[in-house]
Amino acid sequence: MASLMENLVGVLDQECNMYERLLGLSSRKTAIIIKGDLEALAEITDEEQCVIGNIQNLEKQREEAMSDIAGVLNTDVDSLKLTDLITVLEKRPEDQKNLAVSRDRLKSVAQNVRRVNGQNQELLKSSLEMVQFEMNIIQASKMAPQTANYSRALDTTGECLGYTSGGFDAKQ
């Protein structure tokens, strides 16, 4: 059981390190979004995808470790949570402490990643709204009525200056 606990704590620590790396990338992404640097945004998104792949692999390892521990404890793996496991380990204070520290650290970093990603999502949403607004202004200026017509003929067709029927509709 001791080696199983060491394995689980090791996997949790590795997973936490990956989440900390993801947090760093997400924090750098915030500044890149504000600058509007699309090339750098694409690069950092690629880096994030690699880290997320590593996290997914570690998550599989964690599930396997939890399954092995559930087998030893004769417990259903689906109902076994880290908090339950910490409670079960009260007779082994060292393992209990290591597991609790790893769990708390992972939980804290994951919450920070969620917070920063939420901020980035709002920044991206605002950027998209600004682009939409600018596109609407451009489209409206192309559809402005013709006011500088110095010819004597009246424009009865209802056509607008610079308007083409195949124009881009930003609302679609």
N, C-alpha and C positions, 0 to 999 in steps of 0.2 A: 504494500500500500504506500510505503514511503516513496518508492521510486515513481509510482503513479502520480503522487502529489507533486513531487519535484518536476516531473514532466509537465503537468498541468500549469504549475506556476511559471515554468520556463516558457511555455507557449503563450501564456497571458502576458508575460513581460515582453516577448517579441512582438506580440500583437499591439501592445501599448506603444512600443517604439515606432512601429509602423504608423499608428494613429498620430503620434507626435510629429512624425515626418509629414503626414498628410495635413496636419494643422499648420505646419510651417509653409507648405505649398499654398494652402488656402489663404493664409495671411498675405503671402506675396501676391496672390491673385487679386486681392482687394485693391492694391495699389495699381496693378496692371489694368483692372477694369476702369478705375477712375481715370487713368491716362488714356484709355481707349486704344491701347496697343494690341490689335487683333493677332498679330504674329506671335507676340510673347504669350498671349492668352492661349493660343493653340498649343504652344510648346509646354506650358505649365499644365494644361489639361492632359496632354499625353503623359507627363510625369505622374500626374495624379492617377491616371488609369493603371500605370505599372504598380504603384503603391497599393491601390485597391485590389489588384490581382494578388499581391502578396498577402494582403489582409484576408482575402477569401481563402487562400491556401492555409493560413494559420487558423482560420475559423474551422476548417475541416479537421485540422489536427486537434483543436480544442474539443470539438465534438467527439472525436475518437477517444481522447483522454477521459472525457466525462463518461463515455460509454463504458470504458474499462473500469472506471471507479464505480459506476452504478452496478456493474457485474459483481465486483468484490463486495459491495454493500447490499447486494441482492435487492436493488431498488430500480424502479422504472426510470430509464434514462430521460424520458420526456418530462418527467415531473421533477427531476433533480436539478436544482438551481445552485449557483455558487453560494448564495446566502444559506441555503440548506446545508450545503457541504461544510461551510464554516462552522455552523452550529454543531454538526456531527463531530467535528474535530476538537471539541472542547477538552478531550483527554490528551490531545497532542498540541499543546499551546504554540510550539514553534511553527508547525505546519499551518495551524490556524491563523497565526499572525501573518505569515508569508502570503497565504492565500487572500486574507483580508486586505493587506496592503496592495497586492497586485490588482485585486478587483476594484478597490477604491480609486487607484491610479488610472486604470483603464476607463472606469466610469466617468471620471473627471475629464480626461482628455477627449473622450467621445462626445461629451456635452459641449466642450469648447469647439470641437470640429463642427457640430451641428449649429452652434451659434454663429460662427464665422461663415459657414456655408449659407445660412439664412441671410446674413448681411450681404453676401455676394449675390445671392439670388435677387434681393431687393435692388441692389445697384444695377444688375443686368436688366431687370424689369424697367427701372427708370430710364436706362439708356435706350431700350427698345421703344419706350413711350416717346422719348425725345426724337428718335429717328422717325417714328410714325408721324409726329407733329410736323417735323421738317418736310416730310414727303407730302403731307396734306397741304402745307403752305405752297410748295412748289406746284402741286397739282392745281390748287386754287388760282395761282397766278397765271397758269397756262389757260385756264378757263375764264379769265377775267373778260368782261365785255369789251368790245372794241370801242375805245373812246377817242382815239386819235385819228379817226377816219376823215380826211379832208376832201374826199371825193363828193360830188353832188348826189351821187346815186345812194338811195337808201338801202341799207342792208336789211332785207326782209327775210333772209333765210334763217336767222337766229344763230348763225355760226359765231363762234368766239375766236378771238385772236389766239393763234398758236395751238388751237385744239385739234387733235386728230382723233378719229373714232377708234383707233387701235391703241389708245393710251393706256398706261398702267393704272389699274385701280388698286389703290393702297388698302382698301377696306377688305379685299378678298383674302 
